Amino acid sequence: MTETQLNDWAKTFQRDGFVVSKKLFDDEEIGALLRYATADDRLGADAYTRNDSTGAKSKLALWNDLAEDSPYAAIARSNRVVKTMEQLLNDEVYHYHHKMMLKEPKVGGAWEWHQDYGYWYNFGCLYPDMGSCLLAVDRATRENGCLQVLRGSHKLGRINHGTTGEQMGAEQERVDEARQRHELVHCELSPGDALFFHGNLLHCSSRNESDYSRWSLICCYNTRHNDPFITGGRHPNYSPLEQWSDEKVRSILLERDCESRPSHSNETNEGIL
């Protein structure tokens, strides 16, 4: 992508709190990731659930570290993801964590309205200068519970959060007011599309009522100047992130797809958001 395109995206990101990149990963790359993830026994073992407010279960696996042989980690290191995030946040970024969201057909639960910085704040991050890249591993639609965002809601500042089911949710009164003033956007994505969004953007997702899964890989980043004042916390402190070229990431995705029994044993699930 060109510098002009990145600059245009940065303006959109500052205004709306999010931007969509179509086909950030091509069909061959994202198909390889989906096949790998579907066959990945370790992913199923690492996954855990969080009940929504109705008791339905939302399932995910989360990692703080970047295993050298993991295709999930390769994407988190990818130059096309990291360079974009640095342009959007206007600083060097480092890997905060990444997670696979596994919203299964018919049973996949909702994620309540929240801001990621609503709870990352509690981990010692003074500023909301943080962001995430959600990569659609398969198709995301309204029917299978795609992400919903309130355009421009990152400008509200941090909202107090409390427990909703087993999840952290934003204060409902303020969410209700924000929904009156900010446009609701359903982020329907094709496989390989990516949604970059600000740490203070209000977002949620509904239950998966469809016959199709919605899997996504979310790579989360913090800025160098926002290194948490808490050390040894739930997510890493600053360390330089080695970015990998598009060619290297593509090679890893295709190679790992060819292996019958994938292994990323060095990647440890932390079991927290």
ABEGO torsion letter per residue (X at the ends): XBAAAAAAAAAAAAAAGBBBBBGABBAAAAAAAAAAAAABAAAAAABBBBBBAAGBBBBBBBBABBBAABAAAAAAABAAAAAAAAAAAGBBBBBABBBBBBBBBGABBBBBBBBAAAAAAAAGBABABBBBBBBBABBBBAAAGBBBBBBGAAAAEBBBBBBBEABBBBBAAAAAAAAAABBBBBBBBBBGBBBBBBAABBBBBBBBABABBBBBBBBBBBBAAABBABBGBABBBBBBBBBBBAAAAAAAAAAAAABABBBBAABBBAGBX
